[in-house]
């Protein structure tokens, strides 16, 4: 039985009333079967995909094998994509190569490799998408059934603008020149080079907290405003210098674990200053990340083609 390590990035749920942190599969090996993606070939024309914003999750409608629409979460912090084991059974997918998920908690969870023959997201068609099937029932906490997750293999084909104001995604195969020129000379935008952690998870450098500069994942699957790794929290002396708010019990892919919340007076994302940020810290490990709780104050473009990330002030 093959075993995979989980990174902090899977069904992350961080709310003010309850905190549920679910980590998911960060595969350590690479797969070559994702190049069979078939996408809209219009170069500069955006494909518009509306989304529902549910408990700070970006949820889009997906058709699979001409079946009814299903709810998939858009998550830049996960690879490969995921389909619920329940849905995989309903549509008759063949599950193979059972593996053990390792992550937070003391219980055990499993995944299975599978292939999705045909999927449509708006006008975009995807064929023969390799994925993993696993239990997604913990997503029930957000109030809608979640049938799957669109991760790196989908997003890597596009420059994706997330419009938190109008609840829509604009998917470009490449950004038009006018879009780039407008943002390079406009003080309402900041531009970062996109680095890919492990070749797959987007991150930016130069996020300032107090006197410290950190690198952070840009994670559209996380509801948190800010998550700090245990190491960054120690470097920041967060337990000494920042206000402790509360300790929260979280549910990981393998059971219960705990995180602590601290009040951060402000963080700087290039020239943008965001005040009164809630930061969550794990008891051990973890990664620095910026989640939707903070990104929703902007419109964000993840340009995987040009390796750039834009933060745009909302009107």
RAWO-V21772 format. One line per field, one symbol per residue. ss: DSSP state (a for helix, b for strand, c for the rest). phi: phi as a letter, one per 40 degrees, with the letter a starting at -180 (. if undefined). A space follows every 10 residues. Layout:
ss = ???
phi = ???
//
This chain:
ss = cbbbbbbccc cbbbccccbb bccbbbcccc ccaaaacccc ccccccbbbb cbbbccbbbb bbbbccccbb bbbbccccbc bbbbaaaaaa cccccbbbbb bbccccccbb bbbbbbbbbb bccbbbbbbb bbbbccaaaa aacccccbbb caaaacccbb bbbccccbbb bbccccaaaa aaaaccccbb bbbcbbbccc bbbbbbbbbc cbbbbbbbcc cccccbbbca aaaaaccaaa acbbbbbbbb bbccbbbbbb bbbbbbbbbc cbbbbbbbbb bbccccccbb caaaaccbbb bbbccccbbb bbbcc
phi = .cbbccccab dcbbbccbbb bbcbcbccbb bbccccdbbd cccbccccbc bcbbfgbcbb cbcbfgcdcb cbccbcbbac cbbccccdcc cgcccafcbb cbachbcbbb bbcabccaab bgccbbbfcc abbacbcccd ccgbcbcibc bdcccccbcb cccccbfabb bbcaccdccc ccccbbccbb bbccbbcggb bcabbgcbbf cbbbbbcbbc cbcccabbcd ccccccfccc bbccbabbcb bcdbhcabbb bbcbdabbbf ccbbbfbcbb bccaggbcab bcdccccbbb bbccccfbbb bbccc
//
